[in-house]
Amino acid sequence: MAQLQGQDHLDVPENTIVPEKIRAGIALQINGEGYRHTGDPDMPLLWYLRDVLQLTGTKYADAKGLGGADLVLIDGKATSAITVPMGKLAGRQVTTVEGLAGADGALHPLQQAFIDEDAIGCGYCTAGWLIAGVDLLRRHPHPSDADIDTLPNLCRCGCQSRVRKALQRAGTAKGAQA
């Protein structure tokens, strides 16, 4: 018989499991899977994704969420992951770049268009462009140049023209599938 720590008078068999209550936390869905964050509710979503879940596709660009590298979809809308604290995500659906492909591994039409148009330069901004593009294509299935110009993403290695072609190609592909 083992004794529980701090309870010298109680004999408990060694193989006894002592259940713990469910810890209070923030329940949310990330890429279709349920998670419960039990840490600091002020932790930015970006750090939860990168440091806790090891989903490193979403990048840090700056503390204000400018430039688009840290975009994720929250309930289908492109949102800066550095500006959203975990405490605001209870019951929400988050999709990261890792969650865009289908369960069978089939690429999202925009991911395929990025490959086809060679729209991946250094790669740092790619995840943000994909997330912003998915949101844009949901709202504007055949985006115009003016629609694409509204995206907040920055690319320092010069892929903007290929990204524009990829977004237009994906819109055409989505239209053909509908």
N, C-alpha and C positions, 0 to 999 in steps of 0.2 A: 504494500500500500504506500502511496505517495501522499505527501501533505501539500496542500495548496500553500503557496507563499504567503506568509503573514497570518496563516490560520493553523497554528500548531496543533490545535485540538481536533481538527477535522481530518479523518482518514478517508481518502478517495482513491479508488483503484487507478493505477497508472494509465490505463487506456481510456479514461473518462474524458469526454470532450465537454468543456464548459462553454456553452454558447454565449456570444456577446450580442447585445442589442444592436440593431442596425444603426449605424452612425448617421446623424443628421447630415444632410448635404444637399447639393444642387444636382438634381437629376436632369440629364439632357441626352440627346441622341447626337452622335458624331459618326458620320459616314454609315448611318443605319444601325449602329450598335449603341446600346445603352451604357451610360457612364454616370457615376455619382462623384462629384467633387466634394471632398470633405475638408478641404483646406481653406485658405484665406479667400473670402468672397470678392476681395478687391484685386485678386490676381488677374492680369489680362489673359484673355483667351489664348493669345499667341503663345505665351509661356506655358500654359497648360498643354497645348497641342505639341509644342516642340520639346519641352523638358519632361513632362509627365508621360505623355502618350508616344513620344518619339516620332511624331508625324512632322517631318522636317521640310516638307515641300513649301509650306507657308513661310515666308522670309520676313525678317526684321529690316525695315528701311529707316524708320525714325520713330520717335515717341508720339508723333501726331498722326501717324497713319497716312502720310502723304506719299504719293508715288505708286501705290497699288500693289507692292510686293507682298503685303500682308493680308490680302483679301481672301475671305472665305464667304460661303453662302450661309446666311442665317435665315432660316425659313424661306429659302429661295432667293434672297436679295443679297447682292454683293455688299460686304461690310468689312471694315478694317478690324482685324483681330487684335491689334494692339490697343485699340480704344474701347473695347468692350470688356468689362469686368465679368468674371465668372458668375457673380451674384445676379446679373441681369439675364442669365441664360436658362433659368429653370423652365423645363418643359419645351425648350426650343430644339429645332433641328439644325445642326451644323454640318455643312459639307465642305471638305477640304479638297485640294487638288487630287489627293490620294483616293477620294471617293467618287471621282467623276466617271471612271470606267464602270462598265456593267459588272454584275456579280460573276458573269462568265468570262470576264477579262476583256470583253470587247471594248475598244476605245470609244469614248464620246466622239461624235462627229467633229467637234472642234479640235480635239486632241489629234485626230487623224489629219485634219486640215493643216494643223501646225507642222506635222511631219511632211505632208505633201508639198507645202509651200516653203519648207526649210525656214520656219519662223522662230527658230530657237537659236539665238546667238550665244551669249555666255551662259544663259539659262537662269540667271538670278531673278529676272522679272517674269519668267514664263508662267509660273503658277498663278501669279496675280492676273496676268493677261487672260489666262484660261478661265479663271473664275469670273472676271469682269465680262468676258466674252459670252460665257454661258448665260449670265444674267441678261446681257444685252440681247442675245438671240431669243431668249424667252419673251422679252418685251417687243422686239423687232425682228421677226424671223428672217427678214431680208434687209439687213442693215445698210443704210446709205453711208456715204463718207461723213456726212454731218452727224449721224448717229454714232459712228465709231469715234469721231472727234470728241464726243462727250465723255469718253472713258478717262478715268483718273490716272492711268498707268504711265509710267516713265520707262524708257529704255535708253540706256546710255551707250549701247554698242551698235545702235542703228538698225534694228530689225522692224521698225514701225511699218514700213511699206509692205514687208512680207506678212506681218501680223494682220494688216488691213486685208490683204488678199486671202489669208486664212479665214478670217471672220466672214468675208463674202462667200468663200467657197463652202464653209460650213452652213451658212444660211441657205445656199442653193441645195446642198445635200439634204438638209432637214426638210426643205420644201419638197424634194423629190420623194422622201420617205413618207410624207403625210398623206 
